[in-house]
């Protein structure tokens, strides 16, 4: 259960940290960012999924729901640990070039692998990471098949060295990440991880466990995930992830999900599950559909799933994404287990809504926006001064005053009744639409590419955030 005291945090993807290779990683910037959070009296750092990104560089279309993306391994830390000399040209970029960053890092990782000596800590990790052999084989097969989808593979032999390399990568990913988590926890800061409900089709879980999904004899999805037309898209969103065969999962006492959540519980203090409503009812789209318009609602595992999860996993802290047009049963399912839901303040930034006050229970995680929303600076750009003034007047009537409109909305969000409020780094920095992390319904650049050029660029925003944390009583530190 989430702590019921008033708390606050910041949403910033690890990839959005500065980093020396054009992408954020587990190096010094991660620790310095945690120091900034500590100084601001924040209690949460929320990140996006850390799994190996696949199609469109999306952290929600990954090759594994257990493994970590080696792009986040700090080359500087790795070379220092192995006592290797290192000379690099630091890339100071304002967006992530995944292909270039991955290519450069891979050269250094391959070189470091030559000098790595296994020890007891490594051997212990190999034994504990029950998923690792399956993942390593999958990635080795992808490599010898020119990184094509497994539906197109025609080579099924790989080298033992490549398997060992994948083990090496996952060990150092895990080791470096746990150093970060321990550092944050020692300062009283919790890490909130994020796991998508669905898996990418091009993943080791689907390849090796086809019976868990709705696939045809060739392994192609017969049903895929998405959502019907909504606020974000008039055609709906066709995600393309294979749908779970929940009856098969039930027969195994939801063993796959138990293992998945238990492993993520190691990595994160709190886990946000994306698209919670699919546990109640999910939108199933024919595998050959061109849009998400053609689909049907199907009843999910509901209480049966959560009864098993909470019986088999102790001290599990979940936040559930329960946004959108939901039937009452979804909210009842959430409340039956005391799960913390979400509200987006941006959706209620209408004069008439603020006049009535936003309905905000305590057991809520409130955001100005998530990775799928435009930054508040973009909202300001898109609304005329008259509209902004009406919103401003209603907020100021509640005793909240800020000269800058973005700051006013952030401060307002922090003042609400929700036990936990998390603000995106972009909102603290007063950034506009160009910094939006993801644009739902679209694939590829510039999605998932926004990043900080320098960590100092966040300093002023963190100072304002600290003022709001104190003023809205979101810390028990005097």
Secondary structure, DSSP 8 states (H G I E B T S, - for coil): ----S-EEEEE--GGGS--SBSS--SSHHHHHHHHHHHHHT--EEE----S-B-GGG-TTSBS-SSS--GGGS-HHHHHHHTT-------B--SB--HHHHHHHHHHHHHHHHTT----HHHHHHHHH-TTHHHHHHHHHHHHHTTT--GGG-------HHHHHHHHHHHHHHHHHHHHHHHHHHHTT-EEEEEE-SS--SSSHHHHH-GGGB-B-TTS-BSEEEEE-S-SS-TT-EEEEEE-B-HHHHHHTTTHHHHHHHHHHHHH-SEEEES-GGGGTEEEEEETT-SSTTS-EEEE--HHHHHHHHHHHSSS--EEE---SS--HHHHHHHHHTT-BEEEEGGGG-SHHHHHH-----SSEEEES--TTS--HHHHHHTS-HHHHHHHHHHHHTTT---SSHHHHHHHHHHHSS-SEEEEEHHHHTT--GGG-S--TT--STTTT-B--S-GGGGHHHHHHHHHHHHHTT-----
